[in-house]
């Protein structure tokens, strides 16, 4: 029968004409660098070799990608909702802003994958390898099987027996760089009694603190990096997949980092 015609979902242009290859799977494997915006909804691509494929913006809704090799594939903004990705190799894949809602990612290799801003709502992540995956701003609400202790190193904070020091980056006015309203001064204690305790919310109400390297990544000229002291009981939430930021309900500002010593 040969492969069916493969078109772009956005404008209907033909990407791969019908009959050019023996099957859809062969067509996709041969034309793996030419699949942007491809309409592959419901496609059977089980065991397909799509290493480094360009599937950016592709429609893979409900596709069967079990055991597929998608190592280093570009799936930025692709629609993978309801797709079966069980045991697929997605290591180092670009899945930024991808729609993975209700996708089956059980046993998938997502190590070092970029899942920032991806929609993983109701996805099955049972036994998935998420080591070093970037889950910043990903929607993990109702996701199944995720082991939050693998997604971030910050859970070590919950085992500290005494006072803990973390960092608060502020602007020239000593306000938080994203949400102002509090002027942070050395020696003063600050408290937000109704801090957001939902660890599925990356940003929420409370005093947002971070690791030193997170603050340095966000640093701009004129900013300051303050030292904040708190206890594990005062931690409101460590967001699942956090890249270094968390929030507390109460802390005391105890000092300021020397930026020259930090090389900034």
C-alpha positions as CSV (number, residue, x, y, z in Angstrom):
1,X,0.0,0.0,0.0
2,X,2.8,2.4,0.7
3,X,2.8,5.3,3.0
4,X,-0.3,7.6,3.2
5,X,0.1,11.2,2.3
6,X,1.6,13.3,5.1
7,X,0.6,16.9,5.3
8,X,1.2,19.9,7.5
9,X,-1.7,20.3,9.9
10,X,-1.6,24.1,9.8
11,X,-1.8,24.8,6.1
12,X,-2.3,21.4,4.3
13,X,0.9,21.5,2.4
14,X,2.2,18.0,1.4
15,X,5.4,17.0,3.3
16,X,5.6,13.4,2.0
17,X,3.5,12.3,-1.0
18,X,1.5,9.1,-0.8
19,X,3.3,5.9,-1.9
20,X,6.9,7.3,-1.8
21,X,7.8,4.7,0.9
22,X,6.6,1.3,1.7
23,X,5.0,2.3,4.9
24,X,4.2,5.3,7.1
25,X,6.9,4.2,9.6
26,X,9.5,4.1,6.9
27,X,8.4,7.5,5.5
28,X,8.8,9.1,8.9
29,X,12.1,7.4,9.6
30,X,13.5,8.4,6.2
31,X,12.2,12.0,6.3
32,X,12.9,12.5,10.0
33,X,14.5,16.0,9.5
34,X,11.4,17.2,7.5
35,X,8.5,16.7,9.9
36,X,7.8,20.1,11.3
37,X,4.1,20.7,11.6
38,X,3.5,17.1,10.3
39,X,0.0,15.7,10.9
40,X,0.7,12.3,12.5
41,X,-2.4,12.1,14.6
42,X,-3.1,8.4,15.5
43,X,0.1,7.3,13.6
44,X,1.5,3.9,14.5
45,X,5.2,4.6,15.1
46,X,6.0,1.8,17.6
47,X,9.7,1.1,17.7
48,X,10.4,3.9,15.1
49,X,13.9,5.2,15.0
50,X,13.5,9.0,15.2
51,X,16.8,10.0,16.8
52,X,17.3,13.8,16.4
53,X,14.1,14.1,14.4
54,X,12.6,17.5,13.8
55,X,9.0,17.1,15.0
56,X,8.6,20.7,16.2
57,X,4.9,21.7,16.3
58,X,4.0,18.2,14.9
59,X,0.5,16.8,15.7
60,X,1.2,13.4,17.3
61,X,-2.0,13.3,19.3
62,X,-2.9,9.7,20.2
63,X,0.1,8.4,18.3
64,X,1.6,5.0,19.2
65,X,5.3,5.8,20.0
66,X,6.0,2.8,22.3
67,X,9.7,2.0,22.4
68,X,10.4,4.7,19.8
69,X,13.9,6.2,19.7
70,X,13.4,9.9,20.1
71,X,16.7,10.7,21.7
72,X,17.6,14.4,21.1
73,X,14.4,14.8,19.0
74,X,13.0,18.4,18.6
75,X,9.4,18.1,19.9
76,X,9.1,21.7,20.9
77,X,5.4,22.7,21.1
78,X,4.4,19.3,19.6
79,X,1.0,17.9,20.5
80,X,1.6,14.6,22.2
81,X,-1.6,14.5,24.1
82,X,-2.9,11.0,24.7
83,X,0.1,9.6,22.9
84,X,1.5,6.2,24.0
85,X,5.2,6.8,24.8
86,X,5.6,3.8,27.1
87,X,9.4,2.9,27.2
88,X,10.3,5.5,24.6
89,X,13.7,7.0,24.6
90,X,13.2,10.7,25.1
91,X,16.5,11.4,26.7
92,X,17.9,14.9,25.8
93,X,14.7,15.6,23.8
94,X,13.4,19.2,23.4
95,X,9.9,19.0,24.8
96,X,9.5,22.7,25.7
97,X,5.9,23.7,25.7
98,X,4.9,20.3,24.4
99,X,1.3,19.1,25.1
100,X,1.7,15.8,26.9
101,X,-1.7,15.8,28.6
102,X,-2.8,12.3,29.5
103,X,0.2,10.8,27.6
104,X,1.5,7.4,28.7
105,X,5.1,8.0,29.6
106,X,5.5,5.0,31.9
107,X,9.0,3.6,31.8
108,X,10.1,6.3,29.3
109,X,13.6,7.7,29.4
110,X,13.3,11.4,30.0
111,X,16.7,11.9,31.4
112,X,18.1,15.4,30.6
113,X,15.0,16.2,28.6
114,X,13.8,19.8,28.5
115,X,10.2,19.7,29.7
116,X,10.0,23.4,30.6
117,X,6.5,24.8,30.3
118,X,5.3,21.4,29.1
119,X,1.7,20.3,29.8
120,X,1.9,17.0,31.7
121,X,-1.5,17.2,33.3
122,X,-2.8,13.7,34.0
123,X,0.2,12.1,32.3
124,X,1.4,8.7,33.5
125,X,5.0,9.0,34.6
126,X,5.2,5.7,36.5
127,X,8.8,4.5,36.6
128,X,9.9,7.2,34.1
129,X,13.5,8.3,34.3
130,X,13.5,12.0,35.0
131,X,17.1,12.4,36.1
132,X,18.4,15.9,35.2
133,X,15.1,16.7,33.3
134,X,14.2,20.3,33.2
135,X,10.6,20.6,34.6
136,X,10.6,24.4,35.1
137,X,7.1,25.7,34.8
138,X,5.7,22.3,33.7
139,X,2.1,21.6,34.5
140,X,2.2,18.4,36.6
141,X,-1.3,18.6,38.1
142,X,-2.9,15.2,38.4
143,X,0.3,13.6,36.9
144,X,0.5,9.9,38.0
145,X,3.5,8.0,39.3
146,X,6.0,10.9,39.5
147,X,8.7,10.5,42.1
148,X,9.2,14.1,43.2
149,X,12.4,13.1,45.1
150,X,14.1,12.4,41.8
151,X,13.1,15.7,40.2
152,X,14.8,18.1,42.5
153,X,17.7,18.1,45.0
154,X,15.9,20.6,47.3
155,X,14.1,18.0,49.4
156,X,17.4,17.7,51.4
157,X,16.2,20.9,53.1
158,X,13.5,18.9,54.9
159,X,16.2,16.8,56.7
160,X,18.1,19.7,58.1
161,X,18.0,19.7,61.9
162,X,18.6,23.4,62.7
163,X,18.7,26.8,61.0
164,X,19.0,26.8,57.2
165,X,20.4,29.5,55.0
166,X,19.1,30.2,51.5
167,X,19.1,33.2,49.2
168,X,16.7,36.0,48.2
169,X,17.4,38.0,45.1
170,X,16.1,41.6,45.3
171,X,16.1,44.7,43.1
172,X,17.5,48.2,43.8
173,X,14.6,48.8,46.2
174,X,15.2,45.6,48.1
175,X,12.0,44.1,46.7
176,X,11.6,40.7,45.1
177,X,12.4,40.8,41.4
178,X,9.1,39.3,40.3
179,X,6.5,40.3,43.0
180,X,7.2,43.5,45.0
181,X,5.4,44.7,48.1
182,X,7.9,43.6,50.7
183,X,11.0,45.6,51.5
184,X,13.7,43.2,52.7
185,X,16.1,44.6,55.3
186,X,18.9,42.8,57.1
187,X,18.0,41.9,60.7
188,X,14.3,41.8,60.1
189,X,11.9,38.8,60.1
190,X,9.2,38.4,57.5
191,X,6.1,36.1,57.6
192,X,3.3,35.2,55.2
193,X,0.7,33.3,57.2
194,X,-1.3,32.0,54.2
195,X,1.7,30.9,52.1
196,X,0.8,28.5,49.3
197,X,1.6,25.0,50.3
198,X,0.8,23.4,47.0
199,X,4.0,21.8,45.7
200,X,2.5,21.6,42.2
201,X,2.6,25.4,41.9
202,X,6.0,26.6,40.8
203,X,5.2,30.1,42.0
204,X,2.8,30.9,44.8
205,X,2.1,33.2,47.7
206,X,4.9,33.2,50.3
207,X,8.5,34.3,50.5
208,X,10.3,32.8,47.6
209,X,13.9,31.8,48.2
210,X,16.4,30.0,46.1
211,X,19.8,28.4,45.8
212,X,22.7,30.6,45.1
213,X,23.2,29.4,41.6
214,X,19.5,30.1,40.8
215,X,20.0,33.7,42.0
216,X,23.1,34.1,40.0
217,X,21.3,33.0,36.8
218,X,18.6,35.6,37.4
219,X,21.1,38.4,38.4
220,X,21.1,41.8,36.6
221,X,23.1,44.9,37.3
222,X,21.8,46.6,40.5
223,X,20.3,43.5,42.1
224,X,21.4,42.2,45.5
225,X,21.5,38.7,46.9
226,X,20.4,38.5,50.5
227,X,20.9,35.6,52.9
228,X,17.7,34.3,54.6
229,X,17.5,32.1,57.7
230,X,14.6,29.7,58.4
231,X,13.9,26.2,59.7
232,X,12.4,23.2,57.9
233,X,9.1,23.8,59.6
234,X,8.9,27.2,57.9
235,X,9.1,25.7,54.4
236,X,5.7,26.2,52.8
237,X,6.4,24.2,49.5
238,X,9.2,22.8,47.4
239,X,7.7,22.7,43.9
240,X,7.9,19.4,42.1
241,X,10.6,19.7,39.5
242,X,12.0,23.0,40.9
243,X,15.1,24.3,39.3
244,X,16.2,25.9,42.6
245,X,13.4,28.0,43.9
246,X,11.0,27.2,46.8
247,X,8.9,29.2,49.3
248,X,8.8,29.7,53.0
249,X,6.2,31.1,55.3
250,X,8.7,32.8,57.5
251,X,12.4,33.8,57.4
252,X,14.9,36.3,58.8
253,X,17.3,38.3,56.6
254,X,20.7,37.8,58.1
255,X,23.1,39.2,55.6
256,X,24.0,40.1,52.0
257,X,26.4,38.2,49.7
258,X,29.5,40.0,48.4
259,X,28.8,40.1,44.7
260,X,32.5,40.8,43.8
261,X,33.4,37.5,45.5
262,X,30.8,35.8,43.4
263,X,32.3,37.2,40.2
264,X,29.4,39.4,39.2
